[in-house]
């Protein structure tokens, strides 16, 4: 088993500040190359030279993709990145049936919210979709957190009294690209797959320098990767591979910090692009997920004040997350008696609904 914890520093990289993004990214990947070389030498990996060559090629492909994109040559950028992905497919992971996911949104008025308001933005409202790390303006995606804490961080810590949330559960296995950096690798074959893909993961893990800007260079590679994923069937016809049926990407938030003593997995998220059809919501995703009625901390304090005051336990457990406010709320909305899982309604495009931004 290979301990790869030294690579965890690349899972959330500080913003580039005033430095040109492409120069900053080049420096970060070059720094990774040095660490990878030392790691391969220390672990006496016989394939060291070939792996280092693949890392160098990966760096060149990523930087060339960025340069093409910044020059407005998007087609060349996509072709360059696709050529790299065809050689080094990201690792896969599976979410088995019945996993828990969470959605959180900020509302000024929290009354009478419908379950679909905690789903992806409907296609008749896609004009309000802004640029995000793994989605482009106008293209709705379903972002899900593996914890309420992760959702809160991804929203940049809004006041909890303004947040409503729901639990979702998948009815089928969900196949994803895994962009997380593992702490440990079982064998050399897994290691050989991870190390050349690290430049790609690094390029998706840089914090945004200017959050208010309309264009964010930190989003170039993540957005292109989701675009490549969305074209999976068409691309498979080009490269001759069978469709992989990959639905989305699993990643760890770059907004992680040391303010709370929570396990890193609480910052895991998944993103699935919504496929437009004749209805307001992606029919595949409506069939794939069930969802609970939206609620919020304030509502549950009003309904079950003693439960919230007591924390549901005597705080004798070591599990810091379970005893946190987020952990308590997750436990509470996991009660199928109080919060049963419901099917997501769909409507034809053109019919008005009550979705609120």
C-alpha positions in Angstrom: 0.0 0.0 0.0 1.3 3.5 -0.9 0.6 6.4 1.3 -0.2 9.4 -0.9 -1.1 11.9 1.9 1.7 14.3 0.7 -0.4 14.9 -2.4 -3.4 16.2 -0.4 -2.1 19.7 -0.4 -3.1 19.8 -4.1 -6.8 19.1 -3.3 -7.4 22.8 -2.5 -4.9 25.3 -3.8 -4.8 28.9 -2.9 -5.8 31.4 -5.6 -3.2 32.8 -7.9 -3.7 36.4 -6.8 -2.2 38.9 -9.2 -0.1 36.2 -11.0 -1.2 35.1 -14.5 -3.3 32.0 -14.1 -1.5 30.0 -16.7 1.9 30.8 -15.1 0.5 30.0 -11.6 -0.9 26.6 -12.8 2.4 25.7 -14.6 4.3 26.4 -11.4 1.9 24.3 -9.3 2.1 21.3 -11.6 5.9 21.7 -11.8 6.1 21.6 -8.0 4.0 18.4 -8.1 6.4 16.9 -10.5 9.2 17.3 -8.0 7.2 15.7 -5.2 6.1 12.9 -7.5 9.8 12.2 -8.5 10.8 12.0 -4.9 7.9 9.8 -4.1 8.6 7.3 -6.9 12.3 7.2 -5.9 11.5 6.6 -2.2 9.1 3.8 -3.1 11.5 2.3 -5.6 9.0 2.3 -8.4 10.6 0.6 -11.4 8.4 2.5 -13.9 9.6 5.9 -12.5 10.9 7.3 -15.8 7.8 6.4 -17.9 5.5 7.8 -15.2 7.4 11.0 -15.0 7.2 11.3 -18.8 3.5 10.8 -18.6 3.2 13.5 -15.9 5.2 15.9 -18.1 3.0 15.2 -21.1 -0.1 15.8 -18.9 1.3 19.1 -17.8 1.9 20.2 -21.3 -1.6 19.1 -22.4 -3.3 21.0 -19.5 -1.3 24.2 -20.1 -1.9 24.0 -23.8 -5.6 23.6 -23.2 -5.6 26.7 -20.9 -3.6 28.8 -23.5 -5.9 27.8 -26.3 -9.0 28.7 -24.2 -7.6 32.1 -23.1 -6.9 32.8 -26.8 -10.5 32.2 -27.7 -9.6 29.0 -29.6 -12.1 26.8 -27.7 -12.3 24.0 -30.3 -8.5 23.4 -30.2 -8.7 23.6 -26.4 -11.4 20.9 -26.2 -9.6 18.7 -28.7 -6.3 18.9 -26.7 -8.0 18.1 -23.5 -10.0 15.2 -25.1 -6.8 13.7 -26.5 -5.4 13.7 -23.0 -8.5 12.2 -21.4 -8.6 9.4 -24.0 -5.2 8.4 -22.8 -5.7 8.9 -19.1 -9.3 8.4 -18.1 -10.1 9.7 -14.6 -10.7 7.0 -12.0 -14.3 5.9 -11.4 -16.4 5.5 -8.3 -20.0 4.3 -7.7 -22.7 5.6 -5.4 -24.7 2.5 -4.5 -28.5 2.6 -4.3 -29.9 4.4 -1.3 -27.0 6.8 -0.6 -27.8 10.1 1.2 -27.2 13.4 -0.5 -28.2 16.9 0.4 -29.3 20.1 -1.3 -29.3 23.5 0.3 -30.5 26.9 -1.1 -30.8 30.4 0.3 -34.3 31.9 0.5 -35.5 35.2 1.8 -39.0 33.8 2.3 -39.0 30.2 3.5 -42.7 29.6 3.4 -44.4 27.0 1.2 -41.4 25.8 -0.7 -41.9 22.9 -3.1 -39.5 19.9 -3.4 -38.6 20.8 -6.9 -37.2 24.1 -5.7 -34.4 22.1 -4.1 -33.7 20.2 -7.4 -31.8 21.6 -10.4 -32.9 24.9 -12.0 -35.7 24.1 -14.5 -35.0 24.5 -18.2 -37.5 27.3 -18.6 -35.4 29.3 -16.0 -31.9 28.4 -17.3 -31.2 32.0 -18.1 -30.5 32.5 -14.4 -27.8 29.8 -14.3 -24.5 31.4 -13.5 -20.9 30.1 -14.1 -19.8 27.6 -11.5 -16.8 25.4 -11.3 -18.4 22.5 -13.1 -21.1 24.2 -15.1 -21.4 27.0 -17.6 -23.9 29.9 -17.7 -27.3 28.7 -19.0 -26.7 25.0 -18.5 -28.3 23.6 -15.3 -26.5 21.0 -13.3 -27.6 19.1 -10.2 -25.0 19.8 -7.4 -25.3 17.5 -4.4 -23.4 17.5 -1.1 -22.5 14.4 0.9 -23.3 16.5 4.0 -25.2 19.6 4.9 -21.9 21.1 6.1 -20.5 20.6 2.6 -23.5 22.3 1.0 -23.1 25.3 3.4 -19.4 25.7 2.6 -20.2 25.5 -1.2 -22.7 28.4 -0.7 -19.9 30.4 1.0 -21.4 30.1 4.5 -24.7 32.0 4.3 -26.6 32.7 7.5 -28.2 29.4 8.5 -31.5 31.0 9.2 -31.7 31.8 5.4 -31.0 28.2 4.3 -33.5 25.5 3.4 -32.4 22.0 2.7 -33.6 18.5 1.6 -32.2 15.0 1.7 -32.1 13.1 -1.6 -31.6 9.3 -2.2 -30.7 7.6 -5.4 -32.8 4.7 -6.7 -30.1 3.4 -9.0 -26.3 3.1 -8.9 -24.6 6.3 -10.0 -21.4 6.0 -11.9 -19.0 9.0 -11.5 -15.6 10.2 -12.4 -13.7 10.5 -9.1 -11.7 13.7 -8.9 -10.7 13.3 -5.2 -7.1 12.5 -4.3 -7.0 9.3 -2.3 -4.9 9.1 0.9 -3.7 5.6 0.1 -3.2 3.5 -3.0 -3.5 -0.3 -2.8 -1.0 -1.3 -5.6 1.4 0.0 -8.2 -1.2 -0.3 -11.0 -3.5 2.2 -9.2 -0.5 4.4 -8.5 0.4 4.4 -12.2 -3.1 5.6 -13.0 -3.2 8.3 -10.4 0.1 10.1 -10.8 -0.3 11.1 -14.5 -3.9 12.3 -13.8 -2.8 14.5 -11.0 -2.1 17.6 -13.2 -5.8 17.4 -14.3 -7.0 17.2 -10.7 -4.7 20.1 -9.7 -6.1 22.2 -12.5 -9.6 21.6 -11.1 -8.7 22.5 -7.5 -7.5 26.1 -7.6 -9.5 28.6 -5.6 -11.0 31.5 -7.4 -9.1 34.8 -7.2 -11.9 37.1 -8.2 -15.3 35.6 -7.3 -17.2 38.6 -8.7 -15.7 38.3 -12.2 -17.9 37.0 -15.0 -15.0 34.9 -16.4 -13.0 32.7 -14.0 -9.9 31.0 -15.6 -10.0 28.6 -12.6 -13.1 27.1 -14.2 -11.7 26.4 -17.7 -10.7 22.8 -17.2 -13.5 21.7 -14.8 -16.2 23.1 -17.2 -14.5 21.4 -20.2 -14.3 18.1 -18.3 -18.1 18.2 -17.6 -18.6 19.1 -21.3 -16.6 16.1 -22.4 -18.6 13.9 -19.9 -21.9 15.2 -21.3 -20.8 14.2 -24.8 -19.9 10.7 -23.7 -21.9 8.7 -26.3 -20.9 10.9 -29.2 -17.2 10.8 -28.2 -17.3 7.0 -27.8 -18.3 6.9 -31.5 -15.2 8.9 -32.4 -12.7 6.9 -30.3 -14.3 3.6 -30.8 -14.9 2.9 -27.1 -18.2 1.7 -25.6 -20.2 4.3 -23.7 -19.2 4.3 -20.1 -22.5 5.7 -18.8 -20.7 8.1 -16.5 -23.3 10.5 -15.1 -21.2 13.1 -13.3 -18.1 14.0 -11.2 -17.4 13.5 -7.6 -15.0 16.1 -6.1 -13.9 17.5 -2.8 -14.7 21.2 -2.2 -11.8 23.7 -2.5 -13.5 25.7 0.3 -12.4 23.2 3.0 -10.6 24.7 6.0 -9.5 24.0 9.6 -12.3 25.9 11.4 -14.1 22.7 12.2 -12.8 19.3 13.2 -14.9 17.4 10.6 -13.7 14.5 8.4 -12.6 15.5 4.9 -15.3 13.3 3.4 -17.9 15.8 4.7 -16.7 18.2 1.9 -17.4 15.7 -0.9 -19.8 16.7 -3.6 -21.1 15.4 -6.8 -22.3 17.3 -9.9 -24.5 15.8 -12.7 -25.3 17.8 -15.8 -29.0 18.1 -16.6 -30.0 16.9 -20.1 -32.7 19.1 -21.6 -35.7 17.4 -23.1 -39.4 18.4 -23.5 -40.0 18.8 -19.8 -38.8 21.3 -17.2 -36.6 18.9 -15.3 -34.2 16.2 -16.5 -36.4 13.0 -16.6 -33.4 10.8 -16.0 -32.6 12.7 -12.8 -36.3 12.7 -11.7 -36.2 8.9 -12.0 -32.8 8.6 -10.3 -33.5 10.6 -7.1 -36.2 10.9 -4.5 -36.2 13.9 -2.2 -37.7 15.1 1.1 -39.8 18.2 1.7 -37.5 21.2 2.3 -37.0 22.3 5.8 -34.6 24.5 7.8 -33.0 24.8 11.3 -35.6 27.5 12.3 -38.6 25.3 11.4 -37.2 22.3 13.3 -36.4 24.4 16.4 -40.0 25.6 16.4 -41.4 22.1 15.9 -39.1 20.1 18.1 -37.3 22.6 20.4 -36.3 20.0 23.0 -34.6 17.8 20.4 -32.4 20.7 19.2 -31.6 21.9 22.7 -30.6 18.5 23.9 -28.6 17.8 20.7 -30.4 14.5 20.5 -27.6 12.9 22.7 -25.5 13.5 25.8 -22.5 14.4 23.6 -20.6 11.4 24.9 -19.7 10.3 21.4 -16.3 11.1 19.9 -17.9 11.8 16.5 -17.6 15.6 16.3 -19.6 15.8 13.1 -22.6 13.7 14.4 -22.8 16.0 17.4 -22.6 19.2 15.3 -25.6 21.2 14.2 -25.3 19.8 10.7 -25.0 16.2 12.0 -28.1 16.6 14.2 -30.1 18.0 11.3 -29.0 15.2 9.0 -30.0 12.6 11.5 -33.4 14.4 11.9 -34.3 14.6 8.3 -33.2 10.9 7.8 -36.4 9.9 9.7 -38.6 8.6 6.9 -41.6 9.0 9.2 -41.1 12.7 9.6 -39.4 13.3 6.2 -40.5 10.6 3.7 -38.7 10.5 0.3 -40.9 11.8 -2.5 -40.9 11.6 -6.2 -39.9 14.7 -8.1 -42.7 16.2 -10.2 -42.1 17.1 -13.8 -44.0 19.4 -16.1 -43.9 20.1 -19.9 -41.8 23.1 -21.0 -44.0 26.2 -21.4 -46.2 25.5 -18.4 -45.7 28.0 -15.6 -44.5 26.8 -12.2 -43.7 28.2 -8.9 -39.9 28.0 -9.0 -38.4 31.0 -7.2 -34.8 32.2 -7.7 
